[in-house]
């Protein structure tokens, strides 16, 4: 049992917290993190989930032969045409690289808290 616990803790340390990042898309908040491990299917699901909230997420991804996301360019806008931001990352394969979308609802509309390189 101790060996299992040790291996589990080692796994958590080696994979880092980004592997366990959870995207949140609700009626009042959007918090999305895109990394090299984000799949085509996950990008499409983010697109669909944001669409339900009245947000248009257009993206152009590039994957390598092992299906790792190498780069992405994207724009985020409301259905009324208001551009909330554009961003991208051309080096997602480098250590600790990611791009984020953070939106908060103010009144009836989402506004950008951060799009791109957010800390």
N, CA, C and O atoms as CSV, one atom per row, in Angstrom:
chain,resi,resn,atom,element,x,y,z
A,1,UNK,N,N,0.818,-1.193,0.000
A,1,UNK,CA,C,0.000,0.000,0.000
A,1,UNK,C,C,0.865,1.263,0.000
A,1,UNK,O,O,0.555,2.237,-0.685
A,2,UNK,N,N,1.960,1.233,0.780
A,2,UNK,CA,C,2.845,2.392,0.815
A,2,UNK,C,C,3.462,2.643,-0.553
A,2,UNK,O,O,3.652,3.792,-0.954
A,3,UNK,N,N,3.775,1.569,-1.269
A,3,UNK,CA,C,4.371,1.709,-2.590
A,3,UNK,C,C,3.389,2.395,-3.542
A,3,UNK,O,O,3.772,3.264,-4.326
A,4,UNK,N,N,2.117,1.992,-3.462
A,4,UNK,CA,C,1.095,2.607,-4.310
A,4,UNK,C,C,0.968,4.097,-4.000
A,4,UNK,O,O,0.926,4.923,-4.912
A,5,UNK,N,N,0.908,4.437,-2.725
A,5,UNK,CA,C,0.775,5.842,-2.333
A,5,UNK,C,C,1.977,6.652,-2.818
A,5,UNK,O,O,1.821,7.765,-3.319
A,6,UNK,N,N,3.160,6.094,-2.668
A,6,UNK,CA,C,4.365,6.777,-3.141
A,6,UNK,C,C,4.311,6.990,-4.646
A,6,UNK,O,O,4.613,8.082,-5.128
A,7,UNK,N,N,3.931,5.963,-5.392
A,7,UNK,CA,C,3.861,6.078,-6.847
A,7,UNK,C,C,2.805,7.092,-7.273
A,7,UNK,O,O,3.010,7.831,-8.236
A,8,UNK,N,N,1.687,7.134,-6.573
A,8,UNK,CA,C,0.631,8.088,-6.896
A,8,UNK,C,C,1.112,9.520,-6.664
A,8,UNK,O,O,0.893,10.391,-7.506
A,9,UNK,N,N,1.760,9.768,-5.534
A,9,UNK,CA,C,2.284,11.102,-5.234
A,9,UNK,C,C,3.349,11.475,-6.254
A,9,UNK,O,O,3.384,12.617,-6.712
A,10,UNK,N,N,4.206,10.547,-6.615
A,10,UNK,CA,C,5.229,10.797,-7.624
A,10,UNK,C,C,4.590,11.164,-8.965
A,10,UNK,O,O,5.044,12.084,-9.645
A,11,UNK,N,N,3.538,10.440,-9.337
A,11,UNK,CA,C,2.808,10.731,-10.565
A,11,UNK,C,C,2.260,12.157,-10.539
A,11,UNK,O,O,2.389,12.882,-11.524
A,12,UNK,N,N,1.659,12.562,-9.439
A,12,UNK,CA,C,1.101,13.903,-9.321
A,12,UNK,C,C,2.178,14.971,-9.453
A,12,UNK,O,O,1.976,15.990,-10.115
A,13,UNK,N,N,3.301,14.738,-8.832
A,13,UNK,CA,C,4.396,15.713,-8.892
A,13,UNK,C,C,4.952,15.815,-10.304
A,13,UNK,O,O,5.200,16.916,-10.796
A,14,UNK,N,N,5.149,14.680,-10.957
A,14,UNK,CA,C,5.748,14.679,-12.289
A,14,UNK,C,C,4.830,15.238,-13.360
A,14,UNK,O,O,5.307,15.858,-14.311
A,15,UNK,N,N,3.544,15.039,-13.234
A,15,UNK,CA,C,2.629,15.524,-14.258
A,15,UNK,C,C,2.293,16.999,-14.083
A,15,UNK,O,O,1.897,17.655,-15.046
A,16,UNK,N,N,2.439,17.524,-12.897
A,16,UNK,CA,C,2.179,18.943,-12.681
A,16,UNK,C,C,0.703,19.240,-12.602
A,16,UNK,O,O,-0.135,18.400,-12.930
A,17,UNK,N,N,0.395,20.433,-12.166
A,17,UNK,CA,C,-1.007,20.805,-11.968
A,17,UNK,C,C,-1.736,21.070,-13.265
A,17,UNK,O,O,-2.963,20.980,-13.297
A,18,UNK,N,N,-1.026,21.395,-14.349
A,18,UNK,CA,C,-1.712,21.711,-15.604
A,18,UNK,C,C,-2.463,20.511,-16.158
A,18,UNK,O,O,-3.451,20.679,-16.872
A,19,UNK,N,N,-2.009,19.299,-15.839
A,19,UNK,CA,C,-2.697,18.105,-16.314
A,19,UNK,C,C,-4.068,17.977,-15.675
A,19,UNK,O,O,-4.944,17.294,-16.206
A,20,UNK,N,N,-4.257,18.636,-14.530
A,20,UNK,CA,C,-5.516,18.520,-13.816
A,20,UNK,C,C,-6.335,19.804,-13.887
A,20,UNK,O,O,-7.327,19.948,-13.172
A,21,UNK,N,N,-5.927,20.732,-14.740
A,21,UNK,CA,C,-6.669,21.978,-14.893
A,21,UNK,C,C,-8.067,21.681,-15.406
A,21,UNK,O,O,-8.251,20.873,-16.316
A,22,UNK,N,N,-9.035,22.335,-14.820
A,22,UNK,CA,C,-10.421,22.122,-15.211
A,22,UNK,C,C,-10.948,23.387,-15.868
A,22,UNK,O,O,-10.833,24.483,-15.319
A,23,UNK,N,N,-11.524,23.222,-17.046
A,23,UNK,CA,C,-12.151,24.344,-17.727
A,23,UNK,C,C,-13.523,24.573,-17.123
A,23,UNK,O,O,-14.262,23.626,-16.854
A,24,UNK,N,N,-13.857,25.836,-16.913
A,24,UNK,CA,C,-15.149,26.208,-16.343
A,24,UNK,C,C,-15.854,27.109,-17.341
A,24,UNK,O,O,-15.331,28.157,-17.719
A,25,UNK,N,N,-17.037,26.701,-17.764
A,25,UNK,CA,C,-17.855,27.528,-18.653
A,25,UNK,C,C,-19.277,27.506,-18.107
A,25,UNK,O,O,-19.988,26.508,-18.226
A,26,UNK,N,N,-19.683,28.634,-17.500
A,26,UNK,CA,C,-21.025,28.742,-16.929
A,26,UNK,C,C,-21.678,30.013,-17.456
A,26,UNK,O,O,-21.096,30.724,-18.276
A,27,UNK,N,N,-22.886,30.297,-16.985
A,27,UNK,CA,C,-23.606,31.500,-17.403
A,27,UNK,C,C,-22.955,32.777,-16.890
A,27,UNK,O,O,-23.249,33.858,-17.400
A,28,UNK,N,N,-22.073,32.679,-15.889
A,28,UNK,CA,C,-21.471,33.877,-15.320
A,28,UNK,C,C,-19.950,33.927,-15.397
A,28,UNK,O,O,-19.349,34.959,-15.099
A,29,UNK,N,N,-19.320,32.814,-15.796
A,29,UNK,CA,C,-17.866,32.763,-15.766
A,29,UNK,C,C,-17.333,31.820,-16.835
A,29,UNK,O,O,-17.926,30.780,-17.122
A,30,UNK,N,N,-16.197,32.208,-17.420
A,30,UNK,CA,C,-15.479,31.337,-18.356
A,30,UNK,C,C,-14.020,31.332,-17.931
A,30,UNK,O,O,-13.397,32.384,-17.791
A,31,UNK,N,N,-13.484,30.139,-17.729
A,31,UNK,CA,C,-12.067,29.986,-17.415
A,31,UNK,C,C,-11.571,28.760,-18.174
A,31,UNK,O,O,-11.863,27.625,-17.797
A,32,UNK,N,N,-10.815,29.000,-19.252
A,32,UNK,CA,C,-10.347,27.936,-20.129
A,32,UNK,C,C,-8.829,28.021,-20.242
A,32,UNK,O,O,-8.276,29.102,-20.447
A,33,UNK,N,N,-8.160,26.886,-20.107
A,33,UNK,CA,C,-6.715,26.808,-20.299
A,33,UNK,C,C,-6.440,25.828,-21.429
A,33,UNK,O,O,-6.945,24.706,-21.424
A,34,UNK,N,N,-5.640,26.255,-22.395
A,34,UNK,CA,C,-5.282,25.425,-23.548
A,34,UNK,C,C,-3.788,25.143,-23.471
A,34,UNK,O,O,-2.977,26.062,-23.362
A,35,UNK,N,N,-3.434,23.860,-23.530
A,35,UNK,CA,C,-2.037,23.432,-23.472
A,35,UNK,C,C,-1.751,22.500,-24.645
A,35,UNK,O,O,-2.620,22.251,-25.480
A,36,UNK,N,N,-0.529,21.992,-24.698
A,36,UNK,CA,C,-0.149,21.045,-25.741
A,36,UNK,C,C,-0.992,19.776,-25.676
A,36,UNK,O,O,-1.108,19.065,-26.675
A,37,UNK,N,N,-1.577,19.480,-24.529
A,37,UNK,CA,C,-2.371,18.272,-24.351
A,37,UNK,C,C,-3.842,18.454,-24.708
A,37,UNK,O,O,-4.614,17.497,-24.645
A,38,UNK,N,N,-4.237,19.658,-25.078
A,38,UNK,CA,C,-5.623,19.903,-25.489
A,38,UNK,C,C,-5.835,19.285,-26.869
A,38,UNK,O,O,-5.098,19.575,-27.812
A,39,UNK,N,N,-6.841,18.438,-26.973
A,39,UNK,CA,C,-7.103,17.708,-28.221
A,39,UNK,C,C,-8.045,18.499,-29.136
A,39,UNK,O,O,-8.663,19.479,-28.721
A,40,UNK,N,N,-8.136,18.049,-30.381
A,40,UNK,CA,C,-9.107,18.620,-31.326
A,40,UNK,C,C,-10.516,18.536,-30.773
A,40,UNK,O,O,-11.298,19.480,-30.883
A,41,UNK,N,N,-10.828,17.400,-30.180
A,41,UNK,CA,C,-12.168,17.187,-29.625
A,41,UNK,C,C,-12.439,18.164,-28.486
A,41,UNK,O,O,-13.541,18.702,-28.376
A,42,UNK,N,N,-11.447,18.394,-27.646
A,42,UNK,CA,C,-11.623,19.334,-26.540
A,42,UNK,C,C,-11.795,20.767,-27.057
A,42,UNK,O,O,-12.609,21.525,-26.530
A,43,UNK,N,N,-11.030,21.134,-28.085
A,43,UNK,CA,C,-11.199,22.469,-28.674
A,43,UNK,C,C,-12.604,22.640,-29.230
A,43,UNK,O,O,-13.225,23.687,-29.051
A,44,UNK,N,N,-13.105,21.610,-29.905
A,44,UNK,CA,C,-14.462,21.675,-30.451
A,44,UNK,C,C,-15.487,21.787,-29.326
A,44,UNK,O,O,-16.461,22.530,-29.448
A,45,UNK,N,N,-15.275,21.056,-28.231
A,45,UNK,CA,C,-16.200,21.122,-27.099
A,45,UNK,C,C,-16.177,22.510,-26.464
A,45,UNK,O,O,-17.225,23.031,-26.083
A,46,UNK,N,N,-14.995,23.112,-26.345
A,46,UNK,CA,C,-14.894,24.482,-25.832
A,46,UNK,C,C,-15.674,25.420,-26.751
A,46,UNK,O,O,-16.435,26.268,-26.284
A,47,UNK,N,N,-15.477,25.262,-28.057
A,47,UNK,CA,C,-16.202,26.067,-29.049
A,47,UNK,C,C,-17.712,25.942,-28.839
A,47,UNK,O,O,-18.423,26.947,-28.795
A,48,UNK,N,N,-18.195,24.710,-28.711
A,48,UNK,CA,C,-19.632,24.469,-28.541
A,48,UNK,C,C,-20.155,25.026,-27.217
A,48,UNK,O,O,-21.223,25.636,-27.183
A,49,UNK,N,N,-19.411,24.820,-26.126
A,49,UNK,CA,C,-19.837,25.304,-24.812
A,49,UNK,C,C,-19.884,26.835,-24.770
A,49,UNK,O,O,-20.791,27.415,-24.173
A,50,UNK,N,N,-18.913,27.479,-25.401
A,50,UNK,CA,C,-18.918,28.940,-25.444
A,50,UNK,C,C,-20.056,29.465,-26.310
A,50,UNK,O,O,-20.653,30.498,-26.005
A,51,UNK,N,N,-20.352,28.754,-27.384
A,51,UNK,CA,C,-21.454,29.150,-28.274
A,51,UNK,C,C,-22.778,29.209,-27.500
A,51,UNK,O,O,-23.585,30.116,-27.705
A,52,UNK,N,N,-22.989,28.246,-26.620
A,52,UNK,CA,C,-24.206,28.219,-25.795
A,52,UNK,C,C,-24.288,29.474,-24.922
A,52,UNK,O,O,-25.384,29.945,-24.619
A,53,UNK,N,N,-23.152,30.009,-24.521
A,53,UNK,CA,C,-23.115,31.200,-23.674
A,53,UNK,C,C,-23.096,32.503,-24.478
A,53,UNK,O,O,-22.980,33.588,-23.908
A,54,UNK,N,N,-23.210,32.389,-25.807
A,54,UNK,CA,C,-23.236,33.584,-26.641
A,54,UNK,C,C,-21.856,34.105,-27.003
A,54,UNK,O,O,-21.692,35.280,-27.330
A,55,UNK,N,N,-20.867,33.226,-26.944
A,55,UNK,CA,C,-19.486,33.594,-27.248
A,55,UNK,C,C,-19.027,32.806,-28.471
A,55,UNK,O,O,-19.216,31.593,-28.551
A,56,UNK,N,N,-18.425,33.512,-29.415
A,56,UNK,CA,C,-17.893,32.889,-30.622
A,56,UNK,C,C,-16.389,32.691,-30.446
A,56,UNK,O,O,-15.642,33.663,-30.331
A,57,UNK,N,N,-15.947,31.436,-30.427
A,57,UNK,CA,C,-14.538,31.072,-30.274
A,57,UNK,C,C,-14.070,30.490,-31.604
A,57,UNK,O,O,-14.370,29.342,-31.931
A,58,UNK,N,N,-13.331,31.296,-32.368
A,58,UNK,CA,C,-12.762,30.842,-33.643
A,58,UNK,C,C,-11.291,30.560,-33.426
A,58,UNK,O,O,-10.580,31.372,-32.834
A,59,UNK,N,N,-10.829,29.416,-33.899
A,59,UNK,CA,C,-9.457,29.021,-33.628
A,59,UNK,C,C,-8.837,28.299,-34.821
A,59,UNK,O,O,-9.529,27.675,-35.625
A,60,UNK,N,N,-7.512,28.403,-34.910
A,60,UNK,CA,C,-6.738,27.693,-35.917
A,60,UNK,C,C,-5.612,26.960,-35.195
A,60,UNK,O,O,-4.622,27.578,-34.802
A,61,UNK,N,N,-5.758,25.650,-35.017
A,61,UNK,CA,C,-4.728,24.883,-34.316
A,61,UNK,C,C,-3.737,24.227,-35.279
A,61,UNK,O,O,-4.041,24.023,-36.454
A,62,UNK,N,N,-2.558,23.902,-34.768
A,62,UNK,CA,C,-1.578,23.082,-35.485
A,62,UNK,C,C,-1.126,21.973,-34.544
A,62,UNK,O,O,-0.668,22.231,-33.430
A,63,UNK,N,N,-1.264,20.725,-35.015
A,63,UNK,CA,C,-0.873,19.568,-34.221
A,63,UNK,C,C,0.337,18.896,-34.848
A,63,UNK,O,O,0.536,18.967,-36.060
A,64,UNK,N,N,1.149,18.239,-34.015
A,64,UNK,CA,C,2.265,17.472,-34.550
A,64,UNK,C,C,1.801,16.047,-34.871
A,64,UNK,O,O,0.621,15.730,-34.716
A,65,UNK,N,N,2.707,15.206,-35.311
A,65,UNK,CA,C,2.356,13.840,-35.719
A,65,UNK,C,C,1.922,12.964,-34.555
A,65,UNK,O,O,1.352,11.893,-34.764
A,66,UNK,N,N,2.187,13.411,-33.317
A,66,UNK,CA,C,1.763,12.667,-32.132
A,66,UNK,C,C,0.513,13.286,-31.491
A,66,UNK,O,O,0.178,12.991,-30.344
A,67,UNK,N,N,-0.159,14.140,-32.250
A,67,UNK,CA,C,-1.409,14.784,-31.842
A,67,UNK,C,C,-1.251,15.743,-30.669
A,67,UNK,O,O,-2.210,15.998,-29.942
A,68,UNK,N,N,-0.059,16.269,-30.483
A,68,UNK,CA,C,0.168,17.311,-29.478
A,68,UNK,C,C,-0.075,18.664,-30.152
A,68,UNK,O,O,0.348,18.894,-31.285
A,69,UNK,N,N,-0.749,19.532,-29.449
A,69,UNK,CA,C,-1.038,20.863,-29.978
A,69,UNK,C,C,0.243,21.687,-29.965
A,69,UNK,O,O,0.781,21.995,-28.902
A,70,UNK,N,N,0.727,22.042,-31.150
A,70,UNK,CA,C,1.963,22.812,-31.281
A,70,UNK,C,C,1.706,24.308,-31.156
A,70,UNK,O,O,2.471,25.028,-30.515
A,71,UNK,N,N,0.620,24.769,-31.777
A,71,UNK,CA,C,0.308,26.196,-31.747
A,71,UNK,C,C,-1.178,26.391,-31.978
A,71,UNK,O,O,-1.874,25.520,-32.500
A,72,UNK,N,N,-1.637,27.559,-31.572
A,72,UNK,CA,C,-3.035,27.921,-31.796
A,72,UNK,C,C,-3.136,29.443,-31.901
A,72,UNK,O,O,-2.483,30.179,-31.161
A,73,UNK,N,N,-3.957,29.886,-32.821
A,73,UNK,CA,C,-4.332,31.297,-32.951
A,73,UNK,C,C,-5.856,31.329,-32.766
A,73,UNK,O,O,-6.562,30.474,-33.301
A,74,UNK,N,N,-6.357,32.298,-32.021
A,74,UNK,CA,C,-7.805,32.310,-31.791
A,74,UNK,C,C,-8.318,33.717,-31.523
A,74,UNK,O,O,-7.574,34.630,-31.164
A,75,UNK,N,N,-9.621,33.843,-31.713
A,75,UNK,CA,C,-10.322,35.078,-31.371
A,75,UNK,C,C,-11.564,34.715,-30.573
A,75,UNK,O,O,-12.138,33.637,-30.729
A,76,UNK,N,N,-11.956,35.638,-29.723
A,76,UNK,CA,C,-13.122,35.455,-28.869
A,76,UNK,C,C,-13.981,36.699,-29.017
A,76,UNK,O,O,-13.510,37.816,-28.802
A,77,UNK,N,N,-15.249,36.505,-29.388
A,77,UNK,CA,C,-16.148,37.654,-29.491
A,77,UNK,C,C,-17.554,37.253,-29.066
A,77,UNK,O,O,-17.934,36.082,-29.100
A,78,UNK,N,N,-18.304,38.265,-28.667
A,78,UNK,CA,C,-19.701,38.031,-28.296
A,78,UNK,C,C,-20.537,37.936,-29.556
A,78,UNK,O,O,-20.115,38.368,-30.628
A,79,UNK,N,N,-21.717,37.371,-29.419
A,79,UNK,CA,C,-22.625,37.248,-30.565
A,79,UNK,C,C,-23.051,38.592,-31.139
A,79,UNK,O,O,-23.465,38.668,-32.296
A,80,UNK,N,N,-22.953,39.665,-30.331
A,80,UNK,CA,C,-23.295,40.998,-30.835
A,80,UNK,C,C,-22.164,41.601,-31.667
A,80,UNK,O,O,-22.273,42.734,-32.135
A,81,UNK,N,N,-21.075,40.845,-31.851
A,81,UNK,CA,C,-19.974,41.296,-32.677
A,81,UNK,C,C,-18.828,41.936,-31.915
A,81,UNK,O,O,-17.766,42.175,-32.490
A,82,UNK,N,N,-19.019,42.216,-30.638
A,82,UNK,CA,C,-17.966,42.821,-29.815
A,82,UNK,C,C,-16.799,41.842,-29.650
A,82,UNK,O,O,-16.956,40.761,-29.082
A,83,UNK,N,N,-15.630,42.239,-30.153
A,83,UNK,CA,C,-14.433,41.398,-30.027
A,83,UNK,C,C,-13.888,41.538,-28.612
A,83,UNK,O,O,-13.559,42.636,-28.163
A,84,UNK,N,N,-13.801,40.415,-27.922
A,84,UNK,CA,C,-13.278,40.425,-26.559
A,84,UNK,C,C,-11.766,40.283,-26.546
A,84,UNK,O,O,-11.104,40.707,-25.598
A,85,UNK,N,N,-11.217,39.683,-27.604
A,85,UNK,CA,C,-9.770,39.577,-27.694
A,85,UNK,C,C,-9.323,38.550,-28.710
A,85,UNK,O,O,-10.092,37.685,-29.129
A,86,UNK,N,N,-8.074,38.661,-29.095
A,86,UNK,CA,C,-7.431,37.683,-29.959
A,86,UNK,C,C,-6.096,37.330,-29.320
A,86,UNK,O,O,-5.473,38.159,-28.658
A,87,UNK,N,N,-5.671,36.107,-29.522
A,87,UNK,CA,C,-4.406,35.670,-28.930
A,87,UNK,C,C,-3.923,34.425,-29.649
A,87,UNK,O,O,-4.562,33.917,-30.571
A,88,UNK,N,N,-2.801,33.965,-29.206
A,88,UNK,CA,C,-2.250,32.743,-29.752
A,88,UNK,C,C,-0.961,32.390,-29.061
A,88,UNK,O,O,-0.395,33.178,-28.304
A,89,UNK,N,N,-0.515,31.199,-29.336
A,89,UNK,CA,C,0.750,30.720,-28.812
A,89,UNK,C,C,1.345,29.817,-29.872
A,89,UNK,O,O,0.730,28.828,-30.269
A,90,UNK,N,N,2.535,30.152,-30.331
A,90,UNK,CA,C,3.203,29.370,-31.367
A,90,UNK,C,C,4.196,28.365,-30.816
A,90,UNK,O,O,4.904,27.713,-31.583
A,91,UNK,N,N,4.258,28.229,-29.498
A,91,UNK,CA,C,5.258,27.360,-28.901
A,91,UNK,C,C,4.687,26.544,-27.746
A,91,UNK,O,O,5.297,26.475,-26.679
A,92,UNK,N,N,3.535,25.933,-27.943
A,92,UNK,CA,C,2.896,25.183,-26.862
A,92,UNK,C,C,3.661,23.931,-26.454
A,92,UNK,O,O,3.418,23.393,-25.374
A,93,UNK,N,N,4.578,23.456,-27.289
A,93,UNK,CA,C,5.355,22.265,-26.939
A,93,UNK,C,C,6.452,22.566,-25.920
A,93,UNK,O,O,6.984,21.643,-25.303
A,94,UNK,N,N,6.797,23.826,-25.734
A,94,UNK,CA,C,7.806,24.196,-24.737
A,94,UNK,C,C,7.233,23.984,-23.335
A,94,UNK,O,O,6.018,24.044,-23.149
A,95,UNK,N,N,8.095,23.738,-22.350
A,95,UNK,CA,C,7.624,23.498,-20.971
A,95,UNK,C,C,6.791,24.655,-20.436
A,95,UNK,O,O,7.111,25.824,-20.651
A,96,UNK,N,N,5.727,24.311,-19.742
A,96,UNK,CA,C,4.852,25.256,-19.041
A,96,UNK,C,C,4.178,26.291,-19.935
A,96,UNK,O,O,3.786,27.354,-19.452
A,97,UNK,N,N,4.038,26.007,-21.207
A,97,UNK,CA,C,3.362,26.934,-22.112
A,97,UNK,C,C,1.863,26.654,-22.133
A,97,UNK,O,O,1.428,25.503,-22.120
A,98,UNK,N,N,1.094,27.724,-22.166
A,98,UNK,CA,C,-0.362,27.611,-22.239
A,98,UNK,C,C,-0.917,28.954,-22.687
A,98,UNK,O,O,-0.214,29.964,-22.710
A,99,UNK,N,N,-2.183,28.939,-23.038
A,99,UNK,CA,C,-2.896,30.171,-23.320
A,99,UNK,C,C,-4.250,30.066,-22.631
A,99,UNK,O,O,-4.803,28.973,-22.503
A,100,UNK,N,N,-4.777,31.191,-22.192
A,100,UNK,CA,C,-5.987,31.158,-21.371
A,100,UNK,C,C,-7.048,32.117,-21.896
A,100,UNK,O,O,-6.763,33.113,-22.561
A,101,UNK,N,N,-8.279,31.767,-21.563
A,101,UNK,CA,C,-9.429,32.637,-21.817
A,101,UNK,C,C,-10.159,32.761,-20.483
A,101,UNK,O,O,-10.642,31.769,-19.937
A,102,UNK,N,N,-10.236,33.985,-19.963
A,102,UNK,CA,C,-10.954,34.226,-18.717
A,102,UNK,C,C,-11.942,35.360,-18.958
A,102,UNK,O,O,-11.553,36.490,-19.251
A,103,UNK,N,N,-13.218,35.042,-18.830
A,103,UNK,CA,C,-14.296,36.014,-19.040
A,103,UNK,C,C,-15.175,36.050,-17.803
A,103,UNK,O,O,-15.372,35.030,-17.143
A,104,UNK,N,N,-15.703,37.228,-17.490
A,104,UNK,CA,C,-16.645,37.384,-16.388
A,104,UNK,C,C,-17.870,38.121,-16.897
A,104,UNK,O,O,-17.780,38.970,-17.784
A,105,UNK,N,N,-18.997,37.789,-16.333
A,105,UNK,CA,C,-20.242,38.442,-16.723
A,105,UNK,C,C,-20.398,39.742,-15.954
A,105,UNK,O,O,-20.280,39.770,-14.729
A,106,UNK,N,N,-20.664,40.820,-16.685
A,106,UNK,CA,C,-20.991,42.104,-16.085
A,106,UNK,C,C,-22.303,42.541,-16.705
A,106,UNK,O,O,-22.380,42.793,-17.908
A,107,UNK,N,N,-23.315,42.626,-15.894
A,107,UNK,CA,C,-24.651,42.900,-16.418
A,107,UNK,C,C,-25.102,41.725,-17.256
A,107,UNK,O,O,-25.124,40.589,-16.782
A,108,UNK,N,N,-25.462,41.996,-18.505
A,108,UNK,CA,C,-25.916,40.921,-19.394
A,108,UNK,C,C,-24.828,40.418,-20.328
A,108,UNK,O,O,-25.083,39.526,-21.138
A,109,UNK,N,N,-23.614,40.970,-20.237
A,109,UNK,CA,C,-22.571,40.631,-21.192
A,109,UNK,C,C,-21.308,40.113,-20.520
A,109,UNK,O,O,-20.972,40.491,-19.398
A,110,UNK,N,N,-20.622,39.239,-21.241
A,110,UNK,CA,C,-19.298,38.811,-20.825
A,110,UNK,C,C,-18.287,39.891,-21.194
A,110,UNK,O,O,-18.396,40.528,-22.241
A,111,UNK,N,N,-17.301,40.086,-20.318
A,111,UNK,CA,C,-16.169,40.952,-20.605
A,111,UNK,C,C,-14.895,40.139,-20.351
A,111,UNK,O,O,-14.879,39.207,-19.548
A,112,UNK,N,N,-13.845,40.519,-21.052
A,112,UNK,CA,C,-12.585,39.779,-20.925
A,112,UNK,C,C,-11.833,40.218,-19.684
A,112,UNK,O,O,-11.555,41.403,-19.498
A,113,UNK,N,N,-11.509,39.260,-18.840
A,113,UNK,CA,C,-10.602,39.506,-17.727
A,113,UNK,C,C,-9.170,39.264,-18.210
A,113,UNK,O,O,-8.243,39.972,-17.817
A,114,UNK,N,N,-9.005,38.250,-19.071
A,114,UNK,CA,C,-7.703,37.963,-19.651
A,114,UNK,C,C,-7.868,37.013,-20.834
A,114,UNK,O,O,-8.608,36.032,-20.765
A,115,UNK,N,N,-7.171,37.322,-21.908
A,115,UNK,CA,C,-7.143,36.442,-23.071
A,115,UNK,C,C,-5.685,36.363,-23.517
A,115,UNK,O,O,-5.071,37.373,-23.862
A,116,UNK,N,N,-5.148,35.155,-23.506
A,116,UNK,CA,C,-3.767,34.970,-23.921
A,116,UNK,C,C,-2.886,34.511,-22.791
A,116,UNK,O,O,-3.149,33.485,-22.165
A,117,UNK,N,N,-1.830,35.273,-22.524
A,117,UNK,CA,C,-0.840,34.911,-21.510
A,117,UNK,C,C,-1.258,35.497,-20.163
A,117,UNK,O,O,-0.913,36.633,-19.838
A,118,UNK,N,N,-1.989,34.726,-19.399
A,118,UNK,CA,C,-2.516,35.169,-18.102
A,118,UNK,C,C,-1.795,34.436,-16.976
A,118,UNK,O,O,-1.511,33.243,-17.084
A,119,UNK,N,N,-1.513,35.124,-15.943
A,119,UNK,CA,C,-0.885,34.490,-14.760
A,119,UNK,C,C,-1.821,34.536,-13.596
A,119,UNK,O,O,-1.484,34.058,-12.513
